[in-house]
Structure formats: C-alpha cells, structure tokens
C-alpha cells in the first residue's frame, strides 16, 4: 500500500469519527440542554444564560477544525490520487 493511500484512508476515518463526535455532541446539547447547563454552570462558574452561546461557539470551532485538519486534506489527497 502506498503511503499516500494510507494517509488518505487515515484522514477519511478521522473525518468520519470526528463528524460522529460532532453529531453526538450536538444531539446531547440539544436533548439535555438543561441538565448539561446546570452541571457546566456549577463546574466552571459560568452563568447559565451564557452557556448556549458557549456551546454554539464550541460546536462551530470543532466543525471548522474538522474541515481544516481532516476533510480538506482528505479531499485534496482524493483529488490527486
């Protein structure tokens, strides 16, 4: 197996796993917002009213990182192979 093919396969699996984590995190935040907010508010001393915006920032940043470090390199390698 060529090393570029192995790298392409690795990045493809990384992309799928990270998208799975992103979907799971989004689902958990959507389904259990109240209980998660109470826990995080107590743990980090953040007002509960600010947590929805922080959750959105977390999900947005994670999605951007997935695209930049997993999806785009994967697609670039798929194009050249």
C-alpha positions, 0 to 999 in steps of 0.5 A: 500500500502506498503511503499516500493511500494510507494517509488518505484512508487515515484522514477519511476515518478521522473525518468520519469519527470526528463528524460522529463526535460532532453529531453526538455532541450536538444531539446531547446539547440539544436533548439535555440542554438543561441538565448539561447547563446546570452541571457546566454552570456549577463546574466552571462558574459560568452563568447559565444564560451564557452557556448556549452561546458557549456551546454554539461557539464550541460546536462551530470551532470543532466543525471548522477544525474538522474541515481544516485538519481532516476533510480538506486534506482528505479531499485534496489527497482524493483529488490527486490520487 
